[in-house]
Amino acid sequence: MDTVGSFHIGSKPRHRWGMSRIPFSRPAPSAYIWLAYSVFFFFDPIFRHSLRYWVECLAIYAVFLVMYVFLDIVEVKALKLAMLGGFVVLGIAAFPMNAGSSTFFLYAGMLLPFILESVGWIAVLVLLDFTLLVGEGLLLHLHFMDFSISAFFLVVGAVSNTWIARQKWMNKKLALAHEEIQKLAAVAERERIARDLHDVLGHTLSVIVLKAELAGRLIDRDPKRAAAEINDVETTARTALAEVREAIGGYRAKGLAAELAMAKRTLDAAGVSLVYEADALAAERILDANEETVLSLAVREAVTNIVRHAEATECRMRINITTDGFHALLVEDNGCHVITHEGNGLRGMRERVQALGGRFSLKSEQGTSLLVELPMNAAAAGPVSVPHQRVA
């Protein structure tokens, strides 16, 4: 919680003590330095040499101190404003007997900017405070110096404190905004890691399962082929471990060409033939790293779903440029699995595409058709290295 002039900015309590239903904070020792200004209240008692007058002034000052301490520790804005109003009332009541009571008006005006955020209301209330001080001084026919100096410092102090308090209010809002941004960034990072781990582990573990099953079937008929498949399982597992580390670090896509090559090997292991086409224009266009990563992960998620759920025998992929200027990736299979709802993988894919201003569509009728479209980025880093010929 921020403080200005040792008085707290804001209404969120740091501590609770005393009355259980009213939030209080611990007293700030530095706040009581400003009580030095109240020394002017004791000038009249010093020069009068009257015990009774001293007792009366000390009683008034005791009331002021109680309100001052309460103002420092209470965390409710309405109660703080009530204490400032109490300063003004105390000043009005004590001004006829002690000209030094003008300092109570001064405290009310100078502390107001630390409690109210609205400059308009501060100006109105300070003007009212100033009017009451000067008006009572004129009404009581007091010497001009008895109230003019306090009135002057009331205005100067209120203006300067308003500027200081405004800076603190802005810093408080900025700190809250930064805190909120950090929270949102943390949530976004957790979601990103969850999506990426799903994509990495889901795909790689599917490959490991397929190759392990294939090795199990071949171990009696073709031990050498089975050993090769087991070696592939080990290699894939090590690759998965590296990819998990990279995913947590923030980036793990190796490029669209590498992902397409991996897709072909995975589909071959699952007994699914791949037909891939990319027109020459699409192969020559430019993608930045984010766009290529999104397309790579889309290929990975689509292949994983085909291997796990589609029961397909054929997969078709096509990359081309649409007439309205989008990179388009189409993945189709002839499987019989009907998608009734989006899982984490498809949801993460949709979020990535939409984050880049792209379009995402999924149809599941006679087989599954996935279409990812990303707007072309003319400022991207370099061309995508993907094969543009037909591969079957």
Secondary structure per residue as TSV (DSSP state, phi and psi in degrees):
chain	resnum	aa	ss	phi	psi
A	1	M	-	360.0	131.8
A	2	D	-	-80.6	155.9
A	3	T	E	-132.0	149.6
A	4	V	E	-130.2	127.6
A	5	G	T	56.1	26.9
A	6	S	T	74.8	4.4
A	7	F	E	-103.6	142.1
A	8	H	E	-74.0	135.8
A	9	I	-	-95.0	130.9
A	10	G	S	99.0	176.0
A	11	S	S	-125.4	5.9
A	12	K	-	-81.2	120.9
A	13	P	-	-72.1	141.9
A	14	R	S	-91.9	-35.7
A	15	H	B	-138.7	160.8
A	16	R	-	-128.6	127.2
A	17	W	-	-155.0	159.7
A	18	G	S	81.6	-128.9
A	19	M	S	-65.7	128.8
A	20	S	T	-71.6	-25.8
A	21	R	T	-95.8	-4.8
A	22	I	S	-115.3	124.1
A	23	P	-	-72.9	130.2
A	24	F	B	-123.4	155.2
A	25	S	-	-115.6	162.8
A	26	R	-	-68.6	146.2
A	27	P	-	-59.3	141.7
A	28	A	-	-97.6	110.5
A	29	P	G	-54.2	-36.1
A	30	S	G	-66.7	-18.3
A	31	A	G	-66.1	-25.1
A	32	Y	G	-87.4	-2.1
A	33	I	G	-62.6	-35.3
A	34	W	G	-73.3	-5.7
A	35	L	G	-67.6	-12.2
A	36	A	G	-59.4	-30.1
A	37	Y	G	-66.5	-21.8
A	38	S	G	-76.0	-0.5
A	39	V	G	-61.6	-26.7
A	40	F	G	-63.7	-23.9
A	41	F	G	-65.1	-22.9
A	42	F	G	-97.2	1.7
A	43	F	H	-62.4	-46.5
A	44	D	H	-61.9	-48.1
A	45	P	H	-59.8	-35.6
A	46	I	H	-63.1	-40.8
A	47	F	H	-85.4	-16.6
A	48	R	H	-85.3	-28.5
A	49	H	-	55.7	45.1
A	50	S	-	-121.6	121.7
A	51	L	H	-63.5	-43.0
A	52	R	H	-61.6	-42.2
A	53	Y	H	-65.0	-38.0
A	54	W	H	-61.4	-44.1
A	55	V	H	-62.1	-43.5
A	56	E	H	-62.0	-44.9
A	57	C	H	-67.3	-39.0
A	58	L	H	-65.0	-35.7
A	59	A	H	-64.5	-43.2
A	60	I	H	-63.3	-43.4
A	61	Y	H	-66.5	-32.9
A	62	A	H	-63.6	-40.4
A	63	V	H	-61.8	-43.5
A	64	F	H	-60.3	-43.9
A	65	L	H	-63.2	-41.1
A	66	V	H	-60.6	-45.7
A	67	M	H	-65.8	-37.0
A	68	Y	H	-64.5	-45.6
A	69	V	H	-64.3	-43.8
A	70	F	H	-61.3	-39.4
A	71	L	H	-60.9	-38.1
A	72	D	H	-70.7	-37.1
A	73	I	H	-98.1	-24.1
A	74	V	B	-74.0	146.7
A	75	E	-	-113.8	15.5
A	76	V	-	-105.7	123.0
A	77	K	H	-59.2	-41.2
A	78	A	H	-61.5	-40.0
A	79	L	H	-70.0	-35.4
A	80	K	H	-62.3	-45.0
A	81	L	H	-64.1	-35.5
A	82	A	H	-63.7	-37.2
A	83	M	H	-66.1	-40.0
A	84	L	H	-64.3	-40.5
A	85	G	H	-61.4	-36.1
A	86	G	H	-64.3	-36.3
A	87	F	H	-59.3	-44.3
A	88	V	H	-65.5	-44.6
A	89	V	H	-62.1	-41.6
A	90	L	H	-63.6	-39.5
A	91	G	H	-64.2	-42.8
A	92	I	H	-62.2	-42.2
A	93	A	H	-70.4	-37.4
A	94	A	H	-92.6	-15.5
A	95	F	T	-57.7	-40.4
A	96	P	T	-62.2	-29.4
A	97	M	T	-98.3	-19.5
A	98	N	-	-147.7	110.6
A	99	A	G	-63.6	-23.2
A	100	G	G	-68.4	-9.9
A	101	S	G	-66.9	-10.5
A	102	S	H	-60.5	-21.9
A	103	T	H	-64.6	-24.5
A	104	F	H	-67.1	-37.6
A	105	F	H	-62.0	-38.4
A	106	L	H	-63.0	-45.5
A	107	Y	H	-59.7	-43.3
A	108	A	H	-60.4	-44.6
A	109	G	H	-72.2	-37.7
A	110	M	H	-78.2	-26.6
A	111	L	H	-89.5	-14.7
A	112	L	G	-57.9	-43.0
A	113	P	G	-62.1	-19.9
A	114	F	G	-81.9	-7.3
A	115	I	T	-112.7	-41.2
A	116	L	-	-98.7	141.1
A	117	E	-	-94.4	-25.7
A	118	S	-	-76.4	118.6
A	119	V	H	-65.0	-35.5
A	120	G	H	-60.6	-48.4
A	121	W	H	-67.0	-36.2
A	122	I	H	-60.2	-45.9
A	123	A	H	-61.4	-42.8
A	124	V	H	-64.2	-46.7
A	125	L	H	-71.6	-35.8
A	126	V	H	-66.1	-40.2
A	127	L	H	-62.7	-39.9
A	128	L	H	-64.7	-43.3
A	129	D	H	-60.4	-45.7
A	130	F	H	-61.7	-43.1
A	131	T	H	-64.7	-41.9
A	132	L	H	-64.2	-41.3
A	133	L	H	-64.4	-52.9
A	134	V	H	-67.8	-41.3
A	135	G	H	-61.8	-44.0
A	136	E	H	-67.3	-38.2
A	137	G	H	-60.8	-43.5
A	138	L	H	-68.7	-39.3
A	139	L	H	-64.5	-36.5
A	140	L	T	-86.4	0.4
A	141	H	T	56.1	39.4
A	142	L	-	-76.5	161.4
A	143	H	-	-62.2	141.6
A	144	F	H	-55.1	-37.7
A	145	M	H	-70.0	-18.6
A	146	D	H	-68.3	-23.8
A	147	F	H	-129.3	-17.1
A	148	S	H	-68.4	-40.2
A	149	I	H	-64.3	-45.3
A	150	S	H	-62.4	-39.4
A	151	A	H	-63.5	-40.6
A	152	F	H	-62.9	-49.8
A	153	F	H	-68.7	-26.3
A	154	L	H	-61.1	-47.9
A	155	V	H	-67.7	-48.3
A	156	V	H	-62.2	-45.4
A	157	G	H	-64.9	-39.5
A	158	A	H	-65.5	-41.6
A	159	V	H	-66.0	-48.0
A	160	S	H	-66.0	-40.1
A	161	N	H	-68.9	-30.8
A	162	T	H	-62.5	-42.8
A	163	W	H	-64.5	-45.3
A	164	I	H	-62.7	-45.4
A	165	A	H	-64.5	-36.8
A	166	R	H	-61.6	-41.1
A	167	Q	H	-62.2	-40.5
A	168	K	H	-68.7	-40.5
A	169	W	H	-59.7	-43.8
A	170	M	H	-64.3	-41.1
A	171	N	H	-63.7	-38.0
A	172	K	H	-64.0	-45.8
A	173	K	H	-64.1	-39.4
A	174	L	H	-64.3	-41.2
A	175	A	H	-63.5	-41.5
A	176	L	H	-64.7	-39.0
A	177	A	H	-64.5	-43.2
A	178	H	H	-62.8	-40.3
A	179	E	H	-62.6	-41.7
A	180	E	H	-66.6	-39.9
A	181	I	H	-62.8	-41.8
A	182	Q	H	-62.5	-40.3
A	183	K	H	-64.6	-44.8
A	184	L	H	-64.6	-38.9
A	185	A	H	-64.7	-39.2
A	186	A	H	-64.4	-42.3
A	187	V	H	-63.5	-44.7
A	188	A	H	-62.9	-38.6
A	189	E	H	-66.9	-40.5
A	190	R	H	-63.0	-41.6
A	191	E	H	-65.4	-40.1
A	192	R	H	-62.6	-45.7
A	193	I	H	-62.9	-40.0
A	194	A	H	-62.5	-44.7
A	195	R	H	-63.8	-45.9
A	196	D	H	-67.2	-40.3
A	197	L	H	-64.8	-37.1
A	198	H	H	-61.0	-46.0
A	199	D	H	-66.0	-44.6
A	200	V	H	-67.1	-55.2
A	201	L	H	-70.9	-39.6
A	202	G	H	-59.3	-46.3
A	203	H	H	-69.0	-50.6
A	204	T	H	-67.1	-40.6
A	205	L	H	-66.1	-32.9
A	206	S	H	-63.3	-41.4
A	207	V	H	-63.7	-43.2
A	208	I	H	-61.3	-43.3
A	209	V	H	-62.1	-44.6
A	210	L	H	-61.4	-46.4
A	211	K	H	-69.5	-35.8
A	212	A	H	-65.0	-41.5
A	213	E	H	-64.0	-41.1
A	214	L	H	-64.9	-40.9
A	215	A	H	-63.9	-38.1
A	216	G	H	-62.6	-37.0
A	217	R	H	-74.1	-28.2
A	218	L	H	-93.2	-8.8
A	219	I	T	-61.7	-30.8
A	220	D	T	-89.5	-40.1
A	221	R	T	-79.7	-40.0
A	222	D	-	-143.3	80.6
A	223	P	H	-57.6	-37.3
A	224	K	H	-64.3	-44.0
A	225	R	H	-64.3	-38.9
A	226	A	H	-63.9	-41.5
A	227	A	H	-63.2	-38.4
A	228	A	H	-64.1	-40.6
A	229	E	H	-65.8	-38.4
A	230	I	H	-64.0	-39.1
A	231	N	H	-61.8	-38.8
A	232	D	H	-64.3	-37.1
A	233	V	H	-61.0	-45.0
A	234	E	H	-62.1	-45.2
A	235	T	H	-62.5	-43.5
A	236	T	H	-64.9	-38.9
A	237	A	H	-64.1	-42.2
A	238	R	H	-64.5	-39.5
A	239	T	H	-62.7	-40.0
A	240	A	H	-62.1	-41.7
A	241	L	H	-61.7	-43.9
A	242	A	H	-64.4	-39.5
A	243	E	H	-68.2	-35.9
A	244	V	H	-62.2	-43.4
A	245	R	H	-62.0	-42.0
A	246	E	H	-67.5	-36.7
A	247	A	H	-63.5	-43.2
A	248	I	H	-64.5	-34.7
A	249	G	H	-72.9	-20.1
A	250	G	T	125.0	-13.0
A	251	Y	-	-155.2	129.0
A	252	R	-	-143.0	5.1
A	253	A	-	-78.1	135.1
A	254	K	-	-99.4	7.9
A	255	G	-	110.9	156.0
A	256	L	H	-68.5	-39.2
A	257	A	H	-61.9	-44.9
A	258	A	H	-64.7	-36.6
A	259	E	H	-68.9	-37.8
A	260	L	H	-65.9	-39.4
A	261	A	H	-64.3	-41.5
A	262	M	H	-65.4	-37.0
A	263	A	H	-62.0	-42.2
A	264	K	H	-62.7	-43.6
A	265	R	H	-63.8	-40.6
A	266	T	H	-65.9	-45.4
A	267	L	H	-66.3	-38.1
A	268	D	H	-60.6	-42.4
A	269	A	H	-63.9	-29.2
A	270	A	T	-90.3	1.2
A	271	G	T	77.1	26.9
A	272	V	-	-113.3	124.3
A	273	S	E	-80.8	143.8
A	274	L	E	-113.3	129.5
A	275	V	E	-116.4	116.1
A	276	Y	E	-121.8	134.7
A	277	E	E	-136.6	142.9
A	278	A	E	-144.4	126.4
A	279	D	-	-72.4	159.0
A	280	A	H	-59.9	-37.5
A	281	L	H	-64.3	-41.0
A	282	A	H	-66.2	-36.5
A	283	A	H	-69.6	-25.9
A	284	E	H	-91.1	-14.5
A	285	R	S	-71.1	166.5
A	286	I	E	-105.6	133.9
A	287	L	E	-123.0	141.7
A	288	D	-	-85.4	176.8
A	289	A	H	-61.8	-40.8
A	290	N	H	-63.6	-43.4
A	291	E	H	-67.0	-42.2
A	292	E	H	-65.6	-35.8
A	293	T	H	-63.9	-42.9
A	294	V	H	-62.1	-44.3
A	295	L	H	-67.0	-39.2
A	296	S	H	-62.1	-44.8
A	297	L	H	-69.3	-31.2
A	298	A	H	-64.5	-42.7
A	299	V	H	-61.3	-44.9
A	300	R	H	-61.9	-47.1
A	301	E	H	-65.7	-40.3
A	302	A	H	-63.3	-44.7
A	303	V	H	-64.3	-41.0
A	304	T	H	-59.8	-44.3
A	305	N	H	-66.2	-37.3
A	306	I	I	-64.0	-46.6
A	307	V	I	-64.9	-40.3
A	308	R	I	-78.0	-43.0
A	309	H	I	-122.4	-25.9
A	310	A	I	-74.2	-29.2
A	311	E	-	55.3	41.9
A	312	A	-	-94.6	162.2
A	313	T	S	-115.6	-12.2
A	314	E	E	-144.1	141.6
A	315	C	E	-130.9	134.3
A	316	R	E	-117.9	131.7
A	317	M	E	-124.6	141.1
A	318	R	E	-143.6	135.7
A	319	I	E	-120.2	127.2
A	320	N	E	-151.9	177.1
A	321	I	E	-106.1	127.9
A	322	T	-	-79.2	164.1
A	323	T	T	-66.5	-23.1
A	324	D	T	-99.1	17.3
A	325	G	S	85.4	39.8
A	326	F	E	-120.5	142.9
A	327	H	E	-73.3	127.6
A	328	A	E	-119.8	130.3
A	329	L	E	-116.2	119.6
A	330	L	E	-114.5	127.5
A	331	V	E	-126.0	120.7
A	332	E	E	-127.8	148.8
A	333	D	E	-137.8	164.7
A	334	N	-	-104.6	28.0
A	335	G	-	-74.6	176.8
A	336	C	-	-112.0	3.5
A	337	H	-	-78.8	129.8
A	338	V	-	-101.3	125.4
A	339	I	-	-86.8	115.5
A	340	T	-	-95.1	-24.8
A	341	H	S	-154.2	157.0
A	342	E	-	-82.2	128.8
A	343	G	-	-85.3	-171.2
A	344	N	H	-61.2	-38.8
A	345	G	H	-64.4	-50.0
A	346	L	H	-66.1	-37.9
A	347	R	H	-64.1	-42.4
A	348	G	H	-64.1	-38.5
A	349	M	H	-62.8	-45.1
A	350	R	H	-60.5	-43.7
A	351	E	H	-63.0	-40.4
A	352	R	H	-63.9	-44.2
A	353	V	H	-64.2	-47.6
A	354	Q	H	-66.5	-30.6
A	355	A	H	-63.5	-25.9
A	356	L	T	-96.6	9.7
A	357	G	T	77.4	22.1
A	358	G	-	-93.9	-174.6
A	359	R	E	-122.4	142.7
A	360	F	E	-134.3	129.0
A	361	S	E	-142.2	146.6
A	362	L	E	-139.2	125.4
A	363	K	E	-123.5	138.4
A	364	S	E	-135.7	89.0
A	365	E	S	-125.0	-91.4
A	366	Q	S	-93.5	84.6
A	367	G	S	87.1	-178.4
A	368	T	E	-115.6	137.2
A	369	S	E	-125.0	119.0
A	370	L	E	-113.6	127.6
A	371	L	E	-126.0	120.5
A	372	V	E	-117.0	126.5
A	373	E	E	-127.1	126.2
A	374	L	E	-119.5	136.1
A	375	P	E	-64.6	139.5
A	376	M	-	-69.6	139.6
A	377	N	-	-113.1	107.8
A	378	A	T	-71.9	-17.0
A	379	A	T	-97.1	16.0
A	380	A	-	-70.9	170.6
A	381	A	S	-77.5	-36.4
A	382	G	E	-173.8	172.5
A	383	P	E	-73.0	151.9
A	384	V	-	-81.5	131.3
A	385	S	-	-95.4	91.7
A	386	V	-	-133.8	149.1
A	387	P	-	-67.1	138.2
A	388	H	-	-107.8	-2.5
A	389	Q	S	-85.5	165.9
A	390	R	-	-75.6	130.5
A	391	V	B	-121.3	130.4
A	392	A	-	-130.6	360.0
